[in-house]
């Protein structure tokens, strides 16, 4: 099975690199949560913003749905590269992505 690499910067600035099996049935939040990070309280339906992250790659900035935008607009630390990573399906395009957690 194909694997992709995900780079994570935790809230304390510590950097992690995880490899995960590419499973299109999963989203990025599920992979990060399963790696031990405390995110995804609503189960991935864009209602709690516990998976709010900053995405370091511009190619993912403008792919937000209206539902995701509405939830992000309520956050005090929202900016252009904010995403709810439960809304990012796992794909090979994510290989090497860097996310900064905001929980």
CORKARA-V175182 format. One record per helix or strand of 3 or more residues. SS is the DSSP state (H for helix, E for strand). FROM is the first residue (numbers start at 1). TO is the last residue. Records with the same first field share a line. If there is no record, write none. Layout:
SS->FROM-TO ; FROM-TO
//
This chain:
E->3-9 ; 15-21 ; 52-55 ; 82-84 ; 97-101
H->28-34 ; 58-60 ; 66-72 ; 85-87 ; 92-94
//
